[in-house]
Amino acid sequence: MAVTALAVQQAARTGALLTKSTVTTGGFTFPNDGHTLLIVQNDSGALALVFDTPGTVDGLAIAQRTVTVATLEQWVIGPFPTAIYNNAQDLVTVTPDKGLTSAVAVVRV
């Protein structure tokens, strides 16, 4: 299954129109500079999102973070410290526990 690359939208004091994307199966990635937030609008059934943590501390793997978003809730998740969440390409990888049909957006603050 293909991983979807999400674009980062910039927040602004004057406001910014938020564009949400629909991501189906396979998960998604987004660029992260440590000031990035993920917005998830869940419209169908409880959804668990697993955030990959490729970083290490003293040579030990960091446990992955799972965030569960209940049906009909909208969550803001982040920011994501780069040393913990970024892979070698400075991307955060998120894998849903089931096909994700809800809307997501990535915002830099």
VODRENRO-324686 format. One record per residue: residue number from 0; residue in one letter; x, z, y of N, C-alpha, C, O in turn. Coordinates in nm, 2 decimals. Example, Ala and Ser with C-alpha at 12.3 -4.5 7.8 and 13.67 -1.06 7.14 Angstrom:
+-----+---------+--------+--------+--------+--------+--------+--------+--------+--------+--------+--------+--------+--------+
: num : residuo :     nx :     nz :     ny :    cax :    caz :    cay :     cx :     cz :     cy :     ox :     oz :     oy :
+-----+---------+--------+--------+--------+--------+--------+--------+--------+--------+--------+--------+--------+--------+
:   0 :       a :   1.32 :   0.78 :  -0.57 :   1.23 :   0.78 :  -0.45 :   1.32 :   0.78 :  -0.33 :   1.42 :   0.85 :  -0.33 :
:   1 :       s :   1.28 :   0.71 :  -0.22 :   1.37 :   0.71 :  -0.11 :   1.29 :   0.79 :   0.00 :   1.34 :   0.80 :   0.11 :
+-----+---------+--------+--------+--------+--------+--------+--------+--------+--------+--------+--------+--------+--------+
This chain:
+-----+---------+--------+--------+--------+--------+--------+--------+--------+--------+--------+--------+--------+--------+
: num : residuo :     nx :     nz :     ny :    cax :    caz :    cay :     cx :     cz :     cy :     ox :     oz :     oy :
+-----+---------+--------+--------+--------+--------+--------+--------+--------+--------+--------+--------+--------+--------+
:   0 :       m :   0.08 :   0.00 :  -0.12 :   0.00 :   0.00 :   0.00 :   0.09 :   0.00 :   0.12 :   0.19 :   0.07 :   0.13 :
:   1 :       a :   0.05 :  -0.07 :   0.22 :   0.13 :  -0.09 :   0.34 :   0.11 :   0.03 :   0.44 :   0.00 :   0.09 :   0.44 :
:   2 :       v :   0.22 :   0.07 :   0.50 :   0.22 :   0.17 :   0.60 :   0.19 :   0.11 :   0.74 :   0.26 :   0.01 :   0.77 :
:   3 :       t :   0.10 :   0.16 :   0.81 :   0.07 :   0.11 :   0.95 :   0.16 :   0.17 :   1.05 :   0.17 :   0.29 :   1.06 :
:   4 :       a :   0.21 :   0.09 :   1.14 :   0.29 :   0.14 :   1.25 :   0.20 :   0.15 :   1.37 :   0.14 :   0.06 :   1.42 :
:   5 :       l :   0.19 :   0.28 :   1.43 :   0.11 :   0.30 :   1.54 :   0.19 :   0.30 :   1.67 :   0.31 :   0.34 :   1.67 :
:   6 :       a :   0.14 :   0.25 :   1.78 :   0.21 :   0.25 :   1.91 :   0.18 :   0.38 :   1.98 :   0.07 :   0.44 :   1.96 :
:   7 :       v :   0.27 :   0.42 :   2.06 :   0.26 :   0.54 :   2.14 :   0.20 :   0.50 :   2.27 :   0.24 :   0.41 :   2.34 :
:   8 :       q :   0.10 :   0.58 :   2.32 :   0.04 :   0.56 :   2.45 :   0.09 :   0.67 :   2.54 :   0.11 :   0.79 :   2.50 :
:   9 :       q :   0.11 :   0.64 :   2.67 :   0.16 :   0.74 :   2.76 :   0.05 :   0.81 :   2.84 :  -0.04 :   0.74 :   2.90 :
:  10 :       a :   0.05 :   0.94 :   2.84 :  -0.04 :   1.02 :   2.92 :   0.00 :   1.01 :   3.07 :   0.12 :   0.98 :   3.09 :
:  11 :       a :  -0.09 :   1.02 :   3.16 :  -0.06 :   1.01 :   3.30 :  -0.15 :   1.11 :   3.38 :  -0.26 :   1.14 :   3.34 :
:  12 :       r :  -0.10 :   1.16 :   3.49 :  -0.17 :   1.26 :   3.57 :  -0.30 :   1.19 :   3.63 :  -0.40 :   1.26 :   3.65 :
:  13 :       t :  -0.29 :   1.06 :   3.64 :  -0.41 :   0.99 :   3.70 :  -0.51 :   0.95 :   3.59 :  -0.61 :   0.90 :   3.62 :
:  14 :       g :  -0.47 :   0.98 :   3.46 :  -0.56 :   0.95 :   3.35 :  -0.51 :   0.82 :   3.28 :  -0.45 :   0.74 :   3.34 :
:  15 :       a :  -0.55 :   0.82 :   3.15 :  -0.51 :   0.70 :   3.08 :  -0.62 :   0.68 :   2.97 :  -0.66 :   0.77 :   2.91 :
:  16 :       l :  -0.67 :   0.55 :   2.96 :  -0.77 :   0.52 :   2.87 :  -0.71 :   0.53 :   2.73 :  -0.61 :   0.46 :   2.70 :
:  17 :       l :  -0.76 :   0.61 :   2.64 :  -0.71 :   0.62 :   2.50 :  -0.77 :   0.52 :   2.41 :  -0.89 :   0.50 :   2.40 :
:  18 :       t :  -0.68 :   0.45 :   2.35 :  -0.72 :   0.35 :   2.25 :  -0.69 :   0.40 :   2.11 :  -0.57 :   0.44 :   2.08 :
:  19 :       k :  -0.79 :   0.42 :   2.03 :  -0.77 :   0.47 :   1.89 :  -0.77 :   0.35 :   1.79 :  -0.83 :   0.25 :   1.81 :
:  20 :       s :  -0.69 :   0.37 :   1.69 :  -0.68 :   0.28 :   1.58 :  -0.74 :   0.33 :   1.45 :  -0.74 :   0.45 :   1.43 :
:  21 :       t :  -0.79 :   0.24 :   1.37 :  -0.84 :   0.27 :   1.24 :  -0.73 :   0.24 :   1.14 :  -0.68 :   0.13 :   1.13 :
:  22 :       v :  -0.69 :   0.34 :   1.06 :  -0.59 :   0.33 :   0.96 :  -0.66 :   0.34 :   0.83 :  -0.73 :   0.44 :   0.81 :
:  23 :       t :  -0.64 :   0.25 :   0.74 :  -0.70 :   0.26 :   0.61 :  -0.61 :   0.34 :   0.51 :  -0.56 :   0.44 :   0.55 :
:  24 :       t :  -0.57 :   0.28 :   0.40 :  -0.49 :   0.35 :   0.30 :  -0.34 :   0.32 :   0.33 :  -0.31 :   0.23 :   0.41 :
:  25 :       g :  -0.25 :   0.40 :   0.27 :  -0.11 :   0.37 :   0.28 :  -0.04 :   0.46 :   0.39 :   0.08 :   0.47 :   0.38 :
:  26 :       g :  -0.11 :   0.53 :   0.47 :  -0.05 :   0.61 :   0.57 :   0.00 :   0.54 :   0.70 :  -0.03 :   0.42 :   0.71 :
:  27 :       f :   0.07 :   0.61 :   0.78 :   0.11 :   0.55 :   0.91 :   0.24 :   0.62 :   0.96 :   0.27 :   0.73 :   0.92 :
:  28 :       t :   0.30 :   0.55 :   1.05 :   0.42 :   0.60 :   1.12 :   0.40 :   0.59 :   1.27 :   0.32 :   0.51 :   1.32 :
:  29 :       f :   0.48 :   0.67 :   1.34 :   0.48 :   0.65 :   1.49 :   0.61 :   0.70 :   1.54 :   0.67 :   0.79 :   1.49 :
:  30 :       p :   0.66 :   0.64 :   1.65 :   0.78 :   0.68 :   1.72 :   0.76 :   0.82 :   1.78 :   0.65 :   0.86 :   1.82 :
:  31 :       n :   0.87 :   0.90 :   1.77 :   0.86 :   1.04 :   1.82 :   0.98 :   1.08 :   1.90 :   1.10 :   1.06 :   1.85 :
:  32 :       d :   0.96 :   1.13 :   2.02 :   1.07 :   1.18 :   2.10 :   1.06 :   1.33 :   2.12 :   1.13 :   1.39 :   2.21 :
:  33 :       g :   0.97 :   1.40 :   2.05 :   0.96 :   1.54 :   2.06 :   0.85 :   1.58 :   2.16 :   0.81 :   1.70 :   2.17 :
:  34 :       h :   0.79 :   1.48 :   2.23 :   0.68 :   1.50 :   2.32 :   0.56 :   1.42 :   2.28 :   0.49 :   1.37 :   2.37 :
:  35 :       t :   0.54 :   1.40 :   2.15 :   0.44 :   1.31 :   2.10 :   0.33 :   1.39 :   2.03 :   0.36 :   1.49 :   1.96 :
:  36 :       l :   0.21 :   1.36 :   2.05 :   0.09 :   1.42 :   1.99 :   0.01 :   1.32 :   1.91 :   0.01 :   1.20 :   1.95 :
:  37 :       l :  -0.05 :   1.36 :   1.80 :  -0.14 :   1.28 :   1.72 :  -0.28 :   1.33 :   1.74 :  -0.31 :   1.45 :   1.73 :
:  38 :       i :  -0.37 :   1.24 :   1.77 :  -0.51 :   1.27 :   1.79 :  -0.58 :   1.21 :   1.67 :  -0.57 :   1.09 :   1.64 :
:  39 :       v :  -0.66 :   1.29 :   1.60 :  -0.73 :   1.24 :   1.48 :  -0.88 :   1.27 :   1.49 :  -0.92 :   1.38 :   1.52 :
:  40 :       q :  -0.96 :   1.17 :   1.48 :  -1.10 :   1.18 :   1.48 :  -1.15 :   1.15 :   1.34 :  -1.15 :   1.04 :   1.29 :
:  41 :       n :  -1.20 :   1.26 :   1.27 :  -1.24 :   1.25 :   1.13 :  -1.39 :   1.23 :   1.12 :  -1.47 :   1.32 :   1.16 :
:  42 :       d :  -1.44 :   1.12 :   1.08 :  -1.58 :   1.09 :   1.07 :  -1.64 :   1.10 :   0.93 :  -1.76 :   1.08 :   0.91 :
:  43 :       s :  -1.55 :   1.13 :   0.83 :  -1.61 :   1.13 :   0.69 :  -1.53 :   1.21 :   0.59 :  -1.42 :   1.18 :   0.56 :
:  44 :       g :  -1.58 :   1.33 :   0.56 :  -1.52 :   1.41 :   0.46 :  -1.40 :   1.48 :   0.50 :  -1.32 :   1.42 :   0.58 :
:  45 :       a :  -1.37 :   1.60 :   0.45 :  -1.24 :   1.67 :   0.48 :  -1.12 :   1.58 :   0.45 :  -1.12 :   1.51 :   0.35 :
:  46 :       l :  -1.03 :   1.58 :   0.54 :  -0.91 :   1.49 :   0.53 :  -0.79 :   1.58 :   0.55 :  -0.77 :   1.65 :   0.64 :
:  47 :       a :  -0.70 :   1.57 :   0.45 :  -0.57 :   1.63 :   0.46 :  -0.46 :   1.53 :   0.49 :  -0.45 :   1.43 :   0.43 :
:  48 :       l :  -0.38 :   1.56 :   0.60 :  -0.28 :   1.47 :   0.64 :  -0.14 :   1.54 :   0.61 :  -0.12 :   1.66 :   0.65 :
:  49 :       v :  -0.06 :   1.47 :   0.54 :   0.07 :   1.53 :   0.50 :   0.18 :   1.47 :   0.59 :   0.20 :   1.35 :   0.60 :
:  50 :       f :   0.25 :   1.55 :   0.67 :   0.36 :   1.51 :   0.76 :   0.49 :   1.53 :   0.69 :   0.53 :   1.64 :   0.65 :
:  51 :       d :   0.56 :   1.41 :   0.67 :   0.69 :   1.42 :   0.61 :   0.79 :   1.49 :   0.69 :   0.79 :   1.48 :   0.82 :
:  52 :       t :   0.88 :   1.57 :   0.63 :   0.98 :   1.65 :   0.70 :   1.11 :   1.62 :   0.64 :   1.16 :   1.69 :   0.55 :
:  53 :       p :   1.18 :   1.51 :   0.68 :   1.30 :   1.47 :   0.61 :   1.42 :   1.55 :   0.65 :   1.53 :   1.54 :   0.60 :
:  54 :       g :   1.41 :   1.63 :   0.76 :   1.52 :   1.72 :   0.80 :   1.55 :   1.83 :   0.70 :   1.48 :   1.85 :   0.61 :
:  55 :       t :   1.67 :   1.89 :   0.72 :   1.71 :   2.00 :   0.64 :   1.76 :   2.11 :   0.73 :   1.79 :   2.09 :   0.84 :
:  56 :       v :   1.76 :   2.23 :   0.67 :   1.82 :   2.35 :   0.74 :   1.92 :   2.41 :   0.64 :   1.88 :   2.45 :   0.53 :
:  57 :       d :   2.04 :   2.42 :   0.68 :   2.15 :   2.47 :   0.59 :   2.15 :   2.40 :   0.46 :   2.17 :   2.46 :   0.35 :
:  58 :       g :   2.12 :   2.27 :   0.46 :   2.12 :   2.18 :   0.34 :   2.00 :   2.19 :   0.25 :   1.99 :   2.13 :   0.15 :
:  59 :       l :   1.90 :   2.27 :   0.30 :   1.78 :   2.29 :   0.22 :   1.67 :   2.21 :   0.28 :   1.65 :   2.20 :   0.40 :
:  60 :       a :   1.59 :   2.15 :   0.19 :   1.47 :   2.07 :   0.24 :   1.37 :   2.15 :   0.31 :   1.35 :   2.27 :   0.28 :
:  61 :       i :   1.31 :   2.10 :   0.42 :   1.20 :   2.16 :   0.49 :   1.07 :   2.12 :   0.43 :   1.05 :   2.01 :   0.40 :
:  62 :       a :   0.99 :   2.22 :   0.40 :   0.86 :   2.20 :   0.34 :   0.77 :   2.11 :   0.43 :   0.77 :   2.12 :   0.55 :
:  63 :       q :   0.70 :   2.01 :   0.36 :   0.62 :   1.92 :   0.43 :   0.50 :   2.00 :   0.49 :   0.46 :   2.10 :   0.43 :
:  64 :       r :   0.45 :   1.95 :   0.60 :   0.33 :   2.02 :   0.67 :   0.21 :   1.94 :   0.63 :   0.20 :   1.82 :   0.64 :
:  65 :       t :   0.10 :   2.02 :   0.59 :  -0.03 :   1.96 :   0.57 :  -0.13 :   2.01 :   0.67 :  -0.13 :   2.13 :   0.68 :
:  66 :       v :  -0.20 :   1.92 :   0.73 :  -0.30 :   1.96 :   0.82 :  -0.44 :   1.91 :   0.77 :  -0.45 :   1.79 :   0.74 :
:  67 :       t :  -0.54 :   1.99 :   0.76 :  -0.67 :   1.95 :   0.71 :  -0.76 :   1.94 :   0.83 :  -0.78 :   2.04 :   0.90 :
:  68 :       v :  -0.83 :   1.83 :   0.84 :  -0.92 :   1.81 :   0.95 :  -1.06 :   1.79 :   0.88 :  -1.08 :   1.71 :   0.80 :
:  69 :       a :  -1.15 :   1.88 :   0.92 :  -1.29 :   1.88 :   0.86 :  -1.37 :   1.76 :   0.91 :  -1.33 :   1.70 :   1.01 :
:  70 :       t :  -1.48 :   1.74 :   0.84 :  -1.57 :   1.63 :   0.88 :  -1.62 :   1.65 :   1.02 :  -1.66 :   1.76 :   1.06 :
:  71 :       l :  -1.62 :   1.54 :   1.10 :  -1.68 :   1.53 :   1.23 :  -1.60 :   1.62 :   1.33 :  -1.66 :   1.66 :   1.43 :
:  72 :       e :  -1.48 :   1.64 :   1.30 :  -1.39 :   1.71 :   1.40 :  -1.29 :   1.62 :   1.46 :  -1.25 :   1.52 :   1.39 :
:  73 :       q :  -1.24 :   1.65 :   1.58 :  -1.14 :   1.58 :   1.64 :  -1.02 :   1.67 :   1.67 :  -1.05 :   1.77 :   1.74 :
:  74 :       w :  -0.90 :   1.64 :   1.62 :  -0.79 :   1.74 :   1.64 :  -0.68 :   1.67 :   1.71 :  -0.66 :   1.55 :   1.71 :
:  75 :       v :  -0.60 :   1.75 :   1.78 :  -0.48 :   1.71 :   1.84 :  -0.37 :   1.79 :   1.77 :  -0.37 :   1.91 :   1.76 :
:  76 :       i :  -0.27 :   1.72 :   1.72 :  -0.17 :   1.77 :   1.63 :  -0.03 :   1.74 :   1.69 :  -0.01 :   1.62 :   1.73 :
:  77 :       g :   0.06 :   1.84 :   1.71 :   0.19 :   1.81 :   1.76 :   0.22 :   1.91 :   1.87 :   0.14 :   2.00 :   1.90 :
:  78 :       p :   0.33 :   1.90 :   1.94 :   0.43 :   1.80 :   1.93 :   0.52 :   1.82 :   1.80 :   0.50 :   1.92 :   1.73 :
:  79 :       f :   0.60 :   1.72 :   1.77 :   0.68 :   1.72 :   1.65 :   0.83 :   1.73 :   1.68 :   0.89 :   1.63 :   1.73 :
:  80 :       p :   0.90 :   1.84 :   1.66 :   1.04 :   1.85 :   1.68 :   1.11 :   1.74 :   1.60 :   1.09 :   1.72 :   1.48 :
:  81 :       t :   1.20 :   1.67 :   1.67 :   1.26 :   1.55 :   1.61 :   1.35 :   1.59 :   1.50 :   1.36 :   1.51 :   1.40 :
:  82 :       a :   1.42 :   1.70 :   1.50 :   1.52 :   1.74 :   1.39 :   1.44 :   1.77 :   1.26 :   1.50 :   1.77 :   1.15 :
:  83 :       i :   1.31 :   1.80 :   1.27 :   1.23 :   1.83 :   1.15 :   1.15 :   1.71 :   1.10 :   1.15 :   1.69 :   0.98 :
:  84 :       y :   1.09 :   1.64 :   1.19 :   0.99 :   1.54 :   1.15 :   1.04 :   1.39 :   1.15 :   0.99 :   1.31 :   1.08 :
:  85 :       n :   1.15 :   1.36 :   1.23 :   1.19 :   1.22 :   1.24 :   1.27 :   1.18 :   1.12 :   1.36 :   1.25 :   1.07 :
:  86 :       n :   1.25 :   1.05 :   1.08 :   1.33 :   0.99 :   0.98 :   1.45 :   0.92 :   1.05 :   1.47 :   0.94 :   1.17 :
:  87 :       a :   1.53 :   0.85 :   0.98 :   1.65 :   0.78 :   1.04 :   1.61 :   0.68 :   1.14 :   1.70 :   0.65 :   1.23 :
:  88 :       q :   1.49 :   0.63 :   1.15 :   1.44 :   0.53 :   1.25 :   1.37 :   0.60 :   1.36 :   1.31 :   0.54 :   1.45 :
:  89 :       d :   1.38 :   0.74 :   1.37 :   1.31 :   0.82 :   1.47 :   1.16 :   0.80 :   1.47 :   1.09 :   0.80 :   1.57 :
:  90 :       l :   1.10 :   0.79 :   1.34 :   0.96 :   0.78 :   1.32 :   0.91 :   0.90 :   1.24 :   0.98 :   0.96 :   1.16 :
:  91 :       v :   0.79 :   0.94 :   1.27 :   0.72 :   1.04 :   1.19 :   0.63 :   0.96 :   1.09 :   0.57 :   0.87 :   1.13 :
:  92 :       t :   0.63 :   1.01 :   0.97 :   0.55 :   0.95 :   0.86 :   0.44 :   1.04 :   0.82 :   0.46 :   1.16 :   0.79 :
:  93 :       v :   0.32 :   0.99 :   0.82 :   0.20 :   1.07 :   0.79 :   0.12 :   1.00 :   0.67 :   0.10 :   0.88 :   0.68 :
:  94 :       t :   0.09 :   1.08 :   0.57 :   0.02 :   1.02 :   0.45 :  -0.11 :   1.10 :   0.44 :  -0.11 :   1.22 :   0.42 :
:  95 :       p :  -0.23 :   1.03 :   0.44 :  -0.35 :   1.10 :   0.42 :  -0.38 :   1.12 :   0.27 :  -0.32 :   1.04 :   0.19 :
:  96 :       d :  -0.45 :   1.22 :   0.23 :  -0.48 :   1.24 :   0.09 :  -0.58 :   1.15 :   0.03 :  -0.60 :   1.15 :  -0.09 :
:  97 :       k :  -0.64 :   1.07 :   0.11 :  -0.74 :   0.97 :   0.07 :  -0.74 :   0.86 :   0.17 :  -0.68 :   0.86 :   0.27 :
:  98 :       g :  -0.81 :   0.75 :   0.14 :  -0.82 :   0.64 :   0.23 :  -0.88 :   0.69 :   0.37 :  -0.98 :   0.75 :   0.37 :
:  99 :       l :  -0.80 :   0.67 :   0.47 :  -0.84 :   0.72 :   0.61 :  -0.91 :   0.61 :   0.68 :  -0.85 :   0.50 :   0.70 :
: 100 :       t :  -1.04 :   0.63 :   0.71 :  -1.11 :   0.53 :   0.79 :  -1.14 :   0.58 :   0.93 :  -1.20 :   0.52 :   1.01 :
: 101 :       s :  -1.10 :   0.71 :   0.96 :  -1.12 :   0.76 :   1.09 :  -1.02 :   0.71 :   1.19 :  -0.92 :   0.64 :   1.16 :
: 102 :       a :  -1.05 :   0.74 :   1.32 :  -0.97 :   0.68 :   1.43 :  -0.85 :   0.78 :   1.46 :  -0.87 :   0.90 :   1.46 :
: 103 :       v :  -0.73 :   0.72 :   1.49 :  -0.62 :   0.80 :   1.53 :  -0.55 :   0.73 :   1.65 :  -0.57 :   0.61 :   1.68 :
: 104 :       a :  -0.48 :   0.82 :   1.73 :  -0.41 :   0.77 :   1.84 :  -0.29 :   0.86 :   1.86 :  -0.29 :   0.98 :   1.82 :
: 105 :       v :  -0.18 :   0.80 :   1.91 :  -0.06 :   0.87 :   1.94 :  -0.03 :   0.87 :   2.09 :  -0.03 :   0.76 :   2.15 :
: 106 :       v :  -0.01 :   0.99 :   2.14 :   0.01 :   1.00 :   2.29 :   0.14 :   1.08 :   2.32 :   0.16 :   1.18 :   2.26 :
: 107 :       r :   0.21 :   1.03 :   2.42 :   0.33 :   1.10 :   2.46 :   0.29 :   1.17 :   2.59 :   0.23 :   1.11 :   2.68 :
: 108 :       v :   0.33 :   1.30 :   2.60 :   0.30 :   1.38 :   2.72 :   0.43 :   1.41 :   2.79 :   0.43 :   1.48 :   2.90 :
+-----+---------+--------+--------+--------+--------+--------+--------+--------+--------+--------+--------+--------+--------+
